[in-house]
Amino acid sequence: MTVIFIFVSSFVFTVRTGADHIRMSTENNLYTEGSRLYNSGDYERAAGYFYAVFMRNPFDRETRSALEKSYDKIGKKLIIRPEYYFLPFRPLFKWAGLVLVVSASVIALANLFKQRKNLTIATALVFTLSLPFFLTSSKLDRIHRTEKAFILSKIPLREQPLYGSSYPLELEPGDVVEFKDERGIWLKVDFGSLEGWIPEDFAMRLN
């Protein structure tokens, strides 16, 4: 049993180490390209690359600083969704919820043999405590899976994928939208409570 545990732990560690190496390499490449664009004066695209790095590692001060400077250059205030700071901890929330469920199951199993009221209460309490962890993990997973795009220049959010279509508002450089669908050169996106279409050349996909 100990040998199996060591083997599984070693395998998981190896996979995680490899994944972390790939992630860091991707972040470095994105940051390097963002820096190149920033130095060349293409602040909109630079901000897009820095934003992509920030979404992967929101606690990196250098990236946050570069992102803020890029937003200053394009004349837009940087607004970050608070949930982004919890994205790196998605596995932690999931594992914490799983541990609590397993603990509750063990307590419930013990209660089958001893039939004690305090064990019943403990089972219900631990199960209840696990719910916020699973709900938070589920919400963060949805945010992580949702494709996002960074707006590079001012563009109308049109109701239909046609240049002559009416539009409720104009998106600004630095706005971040959720990508939903595509049709030819057009991307269907959500921006807050609004849904519409933009030409793909005016947006940069972040994930």
Phi and psi in degrees as a GROMACS rama.xvg file:
@    title "Ramachandran Plot"
@    xaxis  label "Phi"
@    yaxis  label "Psi"
@TYPE xy
-63.5289  -40.1013  THR-2
-62.2979  -43.242  VAL-3
-62.345  -44.1959  ILE-4
-60.6334  -44.0086  PHE-5
-64.7644  -41.2853  ILE-6
-63.3197  -46.6724  PHE-7
-63.6278  -43.088  VAL-8
-62.4138  -42.4272  SER-9
-64.3312  -40.9158  SER-10
-63.4889  -46.6865  PHE-11
-61.9108  -42.7428  VAL-12
-61.638  -42.491  PHE-13
-63.6534  -45.1098  THR-14
-63.0551  -45.1704  VAL-15
-63.9401  -40.2442  ARG-16
-63.0471  -43.7212  THR-17
-63.276  -42.1375  GLY-18
-64.3385  -40.803  ALA-19
-63.8835  -38.8821  ASP-20
-63.8964  -43.3125  HIS-21
-63.9762  -42.7839  ILE-22
-61.8387  -45.9078  ARG-23
-65.4273  -37.3532  MET-24
-64.181  -41.58  SER-25
-63.3352  -44.881  THR-26
-61.2197  -43.3906  GLU-27
-62.7292  -41.6424  ASN-28
-65.0724  -42.4831  ASN-29
-65.0771  -42.2816  LEU-30
-66.246  -40.671  TYR-31
-61.7916  -43.9703  THR-32
-66.0436  -39.3499  GLU-33
-61.2436  -42.2169  GLY-34
-63.7834  -41.3051  SER-35
-62.1741  -44.8683  ARG-36
-66.0236  -38.9522  LEU-37
-63.1658  -45.3543  TYR-38
-67.0606  -24.551  ASN-39
-88.8578  -2.53698  SER-40
92.6528  2.88723  GLY-41
-89.4641  75.2789  ASP-42
-69.9863  -30.637  TYR-43
-64.8259  -50.4283  GLU-44
-68.3678  -35.4507  ARG-45
-59.9015  -44.6849  ALA-46
-61.3017  -36.3621  ALA-47
-62.9393  -43.5152  GLY-48
-67.3118  -41.9985  TYR-49
-64.6681  -35.7695  PHE-50
-65.6606  -39.2786  TYR-51
-62.4009  -39.5122  ALA-52
-67.9657  -42.4205  VAL-53
-59.7785  -40.3851  PHE-54
-63.1554  -29.7779  MET-55
-83.2909  -29.3356  ARG-56
-146.525  80.9178  ASN-57
-70.6213  -7.13535  PRO-58
-100.194  2.7924  PHE-59
-80.2391  114.137  ASP-60
-66.1845  -37.2357  ARG-61
-63.0817  -42.7185  GLU-62
-65.9558  -44.5058  THR-63
-59.6644  -42.6047  ARG-64
-63.522  -44.6851  SER-65
-63.8639  -38.1425  ALA-66
-65.37  -43.9606  LEU-67
-63.4483  -41.0679  GLU-68
-64.5183  -39.025  LYS-69
-64.7164  -42.133  SER-70
-64.9191  -37.6101  TYR-71
-60.7354  -39.9301  ASP-72
-65.7272  -33.6126  LYS-73
-93.475  4.79215  ILE-74
71.3042  36.7936  GLY-75
-131.683  143.293  LYS-76
-80.1181  132.828  LYS-77
-80.1693  121.764  LEU-78
-121.25  120.848  ILE-79
-109.722  130.64  ILE-80
-67.2865  129.451  ARG-81
-56.6585  -28.8367  PRO-82
-62.5304  -25.9911  GLU-83
-61.547  -29.2097  TYR-84
-73.669  -15.3987  TYR-85
-96.015  -11.6331  PHE-86
-56.8711  -40.6255  LEU-87
-63.5626  -17.0261  PRO-88
-100.611  14.4503  PHE-89
-53.6745  -48.6223  ARG-90
-61.2474  -34.8616  PRO-91
-63.6691  -44.8765  LEU-92
-62.1815  -41.2508  PHE-93
-65.795  -44.7226  LYS-94
-68.5131  -37.0399  TRP-95
-62.8239  -43.0308  ALA-96
-63.4114  -40.3664  GLY-97
-65.1291  -42.3439  LEU-98
-61.6448  -41.7015  VAL-99
-65.6371  -39.502  LEU-100
-64.9943  -43.8122  VAL-101
-62.7052  -41.5938  VAL-102
-61.829  -43.2356  SER-103
-63.6075  -37.5722  ALA-104
-65.2646  -40.3301  SER-105
-64.1378  -43.3985  VAL-106
-63.4172  -41.4866  ILE-107
-63.8986  -38.8593  ALA-108
-64.9998  -41.5954  LEU-109
-63.92  -33.342  ALA-110
-68.8976  -25.0677  ASN-111
-62.5276  -31.6252  LEU-112
-92.5588  -32.5803  PHE-113
-102.485  -23.0987  LYS-114
50.9847  55.3037  GLN-115
-107.857  140.466  ARG-116
-64.4545  -39.1621  LYS-117
-65.4906  -29.3572  ASN-118
-70.5802  -36.6966  LEU-119
-63.3504  -43.4574  THR-120
-64.5083  -41.8021  ILE-121
-63.0783  -40.4536  ALA-122
-60.4771  -48.8724  THR-123
-62.1304  -40.0968  ALA-124
-65.151  -45.8501  LEU-125
-67.3175  -40.7168  VAL-126
-59.997  -42.3778  PHE-127
-63.3117  -39.8546  THR-128
-65.4311  -27.4816  LEU-129
-74.2706  -24.3527  SER-130
-60.3054  -48.6274  LEU-131
-58.1024  -34.8572  PRO-132
-67.1127  -43.0529  PHE-133
-69.1238  -39.4071  PHE-134
-65.4264  -42.7104  LEU-135
-64.9117  -42.8207  THR-136
-60.9111  -42.0366  SER-137
-63.9973  -42.1112  SER-138
-64.9303  -43.5285  LYS-139
-66.1856  -35.4588  LEU-140
-63.6862  -40.6733  ASP-141
-63.4429  -42.8231  ARG-142
-63.4469  -41.8449  ILE-143
-65.5353  -38.9422  HIS-144
-77.592  -25.6877  ARG-145
-67.5187  123.016  THR-146
-72.0391  137.611  GLU-147
-123.202  153.846  LYS-148
-133.88  146.243  ALA-149
-105.105  125.039  PHE-150
-77.451  127.967  ILE-151
-95.1527  -25.8646  LEU-152
-153.739  165.757  SER-153
-63.181  128.717  LYS-154
-153.995  137.395  ILE-155
-66.6289  141.35  PRO-156
-90.5484  95.8558  LEU-157
-84.1178  150.094  ARG-158
-73.2716  -27.204  GLU-159
-130.577  156.375  GLN-160
-75.8961  59.7524  PRO-161
-142.278  140.962  LEU-162
-65.1835  -27.8016  TYR-163
-87.143  -1.92165  GLY-164
-69.3995  149.195  SER-165
-69.7369  162.401  SER-166
-145.76  139.509  TYR-167
-78.2525  -24.5664  PRO-168
-161.38  171.281  LEU-169
-110.84  132.492  GLU-170
-79.6912  146.306  LEU-171
-107.47  154.56  GLU-172
-56.6573  131.726  PRO-173
100.756  -14.6096  GLY-174
-67.2999  144.475  ASP-175
-114.817  123.418  VAL-176
-116.42  161.633  VAL-177
-97.2067  125.792  GLU-178
-82.2585  129.761  PHE-179
-115.853  -40.6447  LYS-180
-161.248  171.128  ASP-181
-143.513  150.053  GLU-182
-145.172  101.759  ARG-183
66.1404  -123.223  GLY-184
-87.6579  2.20812  ILE-185
-103.321  142.586  TRP-186
-113.536  132.914  LEU-187
-92.6245  124.217  LYS-188
-134.002  159.17  VAL-189
-109.587  136.157  ASP-190
-133.224  101.703  PHE-191
65.5508  -123.442  GLY-192
-94.4038  0.870256  SER-193
-100.58  149.536  LEU-194
-129.978  138.618  GLU-195
-170.266  -167.599  GLY-196
-123.718  143.006  TRP-197
-138.058  151.103  ILE-198
-66.5798  140.912  PRO-199
-63.9361  -25.1989  GLU-200
-67.5724  -15.6605  ASP-201
-96.3988  5.45267  PHE-202
-137.11  153.457  ALA-203
-122.747  123.14  MET-204
-71.4179  136.942  ARG-205
-96.9496  -23.7034  LEU-206
